[in-house]
Each structure stands twice: as structure tokens, then as C-alpha cells.
Amino acid sequence: MKVFKRLLLVFGGFIAFLLVWGLVEPYFVKVVEEETAIPNLPAAWEGKEIAVIGDFQIGMWMDNDSTVEQMAEDLVEMNPSAVLLLGDYVYHSVNNEELERQRVQELIKPLTDSDIPVFALLGNHDYGMSSETAEPNEELAQEMKSALEEVGITVLQNEAVALNLTENGVEEGTASAESLHLVGLGANWPENAEPAEAFDGVPDSAARFVMMHNPKTFEALPAESAPVSVAGHTHGGQMRIPGTPQWSYTALMSEGEIEHIYGWIEDYGAEGNSLYINPGVGFSIVPLRINIPPEITIFTLKGS
């Protein structure tokens, strides 16, 4: 009986520790550096860095909004060639839609005040969609798009921009052999992802970097079209089992579905395409992160 009580105490203490750590971890930013090969990358782009963050989920109870602000300040110090935001800036617009959009603007102000070009997508929560079957709110999405553009962010929806290196840094401009094409897909849940439209005008041989919110969009990309692509949406499962870099409790609950994995994804999508899932910043359902902290992913480009 005493042994049983001791085991209960040990187990209870372990659970209490996990809960406390789950409340603390969201305020520690992890920086992950990845080297990624892009076919036909112009020599001038060799060694340049592109940073990725996403899934702020501002407006959820106990949201870790200060972490977003810290990330923005960190990115200014890192000074990458460009920053990509992967969507879901608000949660459900549960309190005041306008105030939540303003809060997003305030949090990323250090970044948007810098000379670093910032590109963004919209996610399902920006359409007010908490499930795949929910009705998308196009008005909310347009207001979020406008709020981002108001602070100088380029929002991509099934379109590509040619990024050119100049004396003043990276600028959008006319495509040339020296350009890197940034391709942005529309949101998956409101069925707005149109790969053919997004890649229209991008030469087959052009160097490209592809961004999307939901990794499910990756399945629809043609072979060899996305040698490097990034997605968010998953939060990396939010509570990951230690020692299992590709599993989380949600992955186990859903029989390993792709939407509950993070990092580089193996054996997924069409031939010649690769996908990295960024675990984001904020939360879904519960304000906990265990063994999957908020992440800034830095991609160092190299030719292949």
C-alpha cells in the first residue's frame, strides 16, 4: 500500500511538473537553422537566409502574445533577407476583432519598422474557421489581409513574386535569371488553394521557395514544383512525446496523420518536392506547449 501511494505521489508530481512546464515553455523561443538546396539558385542568393514564423493565435485565452513581440525583435537582430509569416494571426476573434488585428500589428511592429521585407499568407483562423467544415468568413479574412498590408507586409494568395537582390537588400521586381521566386498558396480549409494559379508565370527552371499555411496543400503540388516549401497550421502537435522527433500525442490519436507532424517530412507529396512544417507560436484549445517550443526557422539557401 505504501509503495502504491509513493507511486501515485511520483506520478502526480510528474504530471504537475509537465503542466507547469507546459505553461512556461511557450515563452522560450527556439531558433532552428536549416540549410536547404534549391535547384538553379542564382549565385548571388547563395548563403542568403529566409526566416519563417507563424500561427500567433492572438485572442485565445492566455495567449503568449509577448513571444510574438520577442520573435519580431529577434528577427530584426538576425537580419535575414526576408521573413515569411504562415497565417493564423488571430484565434477565433473571440473578443474584439478589430482590437485583435491591432494587437497583431503592435506585436510585429519591430519587424515591420525594419528594412526586412515581410511576406504573409492567411490561415483558416483568419477566416474564422475552427474546423474544416466551418463556414469561411471572407470579410474577416479581407480585414486581416488589409491590416497586414497596412503595416507594409505583402500578402500572397495563389501568386508568386520575383525577389531580386539590390544594393538596398531584397526587393520585389521584374523576374530575371537572377530572381528567386516566392510562391504563396491560398488557405486550404476555405478551399482557396490554387496551385496552377500560384505557379502561373514562374518558369519551370526558375529557383523558387514555396509557402503555404496547411501542409495538406502540399499534396496537390505538381512534381518538381516545390523543391523547398514551408507550412504551419499544426503547432507540431503542441505536446510532443520526448525522444520521438516526429510524433506527438495528437499524431498518436490520429494514427500519424500528416497534420500532426513537424520539421522535414519524409515520403510525402510528389517526387522532387520537400516540405518543412514550422510548429508556430501560439496554441489551440489549451494554452500548453510541451517539448515543442515556439520556433523561428532560418533557412540558409544553397544551390543544387
N, C-alpha and C positions, 0 to 999 in steps of 0.2 A: 504493500500500500504506500509506504514512504517513497519507494522507487517511482511508483506511478505519479505521485504528487510532484516529485522532483522533475520528472519528465514533462509534466504539464507546465510547471514553472519555467523550465528551459524553453519549451515550445512557445509559451505565452510571451516570454521575454524576447524571443526571436521575432515573433510577429510584431511586437511593439517596436522593436528596432527597425524592421522593414517599413512600418508605417511612418515612423519619424524620418527615416532616411528618404522615403518617397516624397515627403513634404519639403525636404531640404535640397535634394538633388536637382530639381528644376531651376535652381538659381546658380548652378555651376555650368559654365559654358565649355563644351568640348570642341576643340579645333582638330579636324581631321584633314590631313594633307594627302591628296591623291595625284599621281602622275598618270596622264591619260593620253593615248595616242590617237591622233586624228589624221586620216589619210589626206594627202595633198595639202597639209598645213603650210601656208606661206612661211618662209624662213623668218620673217620679221616677227611672227607670232610665237616662235619657239621660246619656251620658258615663261610666257605670259601666264598670269593667273586669273581665274574666274572663280568668284565666291558664290556660294549658294546657301540660302536660308529659307524658311517658310513656316506655314501653319502656326501663326501667332495665337489665334483663337481668343482675341481680345473680347471681353464681355462675359466669359464663363466665370462662374463663382471661383474665387481665389486664383484668378488667372495670374501668371507670373509675368506681368507686363514689364516689370523693371528689367527682366532678362533681355527682352527685345531691345530696350534702350541701350543696355550694356553691349549687345551684339553690334548695334549700329556704331557705337563709339569704337569698338574693337576693329570693325571693318575699316573705319577711317584711318586708323593707325596702320593696318595691314596694307592698305592702298592697292587692292587688286585692280586689274584692268577693267573689270566690270563686276557688278553684283546682280544676281538673279534671285527674285522672290517668287516662291512657288504657290502662292494662293492661300486661302482660308485665313484672312487677316482678322476677321471677326468670328464669333462663335455662332450664336443664333440671333444676334441683335436682340438680346433678351431685355435690355434695359431701355436705352435710348439710341436709336440707330445713328442719328447724326453725331451724338457725343462719342460713340464708339469709333466712328470713322475719324473724327477729330483726334481721338486718342491715338489711333494708329499713326496719323500724321505727326503728332508730337513725339512719339517714341522713335520714329525713324528720321527725325529732323537732323541729327548729327550727320547722317549718311547723305540725305538729300541736299544738305547745305555744302557738301564737299564737291570736288570736281569728278568724282567717280560716277560713271554712267550706271543707272539702275534700270533694270527691265523686270517686268512682272507679268504674272498670269492671274486669272481668277480661279478660285476653287469652289466646291459645292456649297460651303457655308456662306460664301459671298453672294450666293443665290438664295440664301435662306433654306438650304436643303440639308436636313439632318439625316436623311436616308435616301436611298436611290429612287424610291417610289414617291418621294415628296414632290409637290408642285414647285417648279423653279420660279423665283420672283425676279423677273428681268429688270424691274425698276430698281430693286436693291442692288443688283449687280452693276447696273449702269452708274448708280450713285457711288459705288465703291471705285469703279473704274475712273470716274471723274475726280474723286478725292485723291487717288494716286497720281493722276496726270497733273492735278493742281500743284503738287509739290515737285514736279519735274520728272516723274517716273514714266517710262514708256511701257504701256500695257499691250501685250501681244495676244491676239485672239485669232488663231489659224492664219498666221502670217509670219514672214521672215524679214529680217533686216540685215543689211550688209554692214558689218563693223570694220572700220578702217583705222589703222594706226596713223596718227598725225603727231606733229610736234606738241600738240596740246593734249595728247592722250588718245583714247578711243572715241571715235565719233561715228554716228550713223551717216551713210552716204551712198553714193553710186557704187554698185558692185563692180569689182575688178578681180584680176587674178590674185591680188594681194589681200582680198577681203576674207574675213571669217563670217559665215552666215549663221545668225542666231535664229532658230526656228521655234516658235511658240505655238503650242496646241491649245485649242479651246477646252473648257471643262467637260469632263466625261459624264457626270451624273445628269446634267441637263441635256445630254446628248448633243453637245456643241463641238465635239472634237471632229475636225475635218482634215485628215492628213493630206489629201490631194490638194486642198486649198492652201494649207500651210506651206507645203513644199513647192507650190507653183512658182516658177521663176527662179528657183535655186538650181543651177546647173548640176548635172549628175556628178561631175568631177569636183565640185566645189567643196572646200572644207566647211564643215558645219558642226554646230553644237545645238542639241535639241532639248527643249524643256517642256514639261507637262505637269499638271497637278496630280492626277490619279495614274498610278502605274498601269492600270488596266488599259489605258490609251496605247501603251507600248505594243500591245498585241496586234494592233491594227496597222503598225508602221511597215511599209514595204521593206524587203530585204535590202541591205546595204545602204539604207537611207539615214540611219541614226547610229553611226559608229560610237558616238558618245551621247548619252541622254541622261537627264535627271528628272526625278519625280519626288513628290512629297506625299501628303494625304494620310499616310499610315501611322505616323508617330512612332514608327519602329515597333509597334505593339505596346508601347508606353511602359510596360513592365516586362522586362526580358529576363529569362532564366540565365543566371550566371554560368559562364562556360559554354554556352551554346550561341555562338555569334549570329546565327540565322534564325533562331527560334524565340518565341515569346509565349506568354500564356495565351494570347489571342490566336497565335498560329496553331497551338495545340488544340484549342477549342474549335478551330475552323478547318482542321485537317490539313494545315500547312498552306492555306490559300496564300497567293502571292501578295495580297494587300496587307499582310501582317509580317512582312519581312523588310529588312533594311540593308543598306550597303549595296555592294555589287551583287547582281542577281545572275546566277548561272542557269544555262539551258532554258532560257525564256525568251520568247519573241522570235522574229525571223532571223535568218542567217545574216551575219555581218553586223548586227545591231547589239549594243550593250546598254545596260541601264544601271544607274546608281540611285537608290532611294534614300533621301535625306530624312532623318527622323523628326525634323521640325523642332518647334519651341514649346508650344502650348499643350493643352490637354483635350481629351474628350471624355465626357461622363464623370470621371473622378479626377481631382487635382493632384495626381501622383505620377511620379516617374521613378522607376526602379531599374537601375543598370542600363538606362538608355537616356542619358542627359541631352539637353538641347545642344544642337550641333551646328557649327559653321563648317561647311565643306569647302576646301580650297583645291581647285583643280589646276595643276600645272600642265600646260599644253606642250605636246611634243609631236613631231611628225612621225609618220609610219610608212 
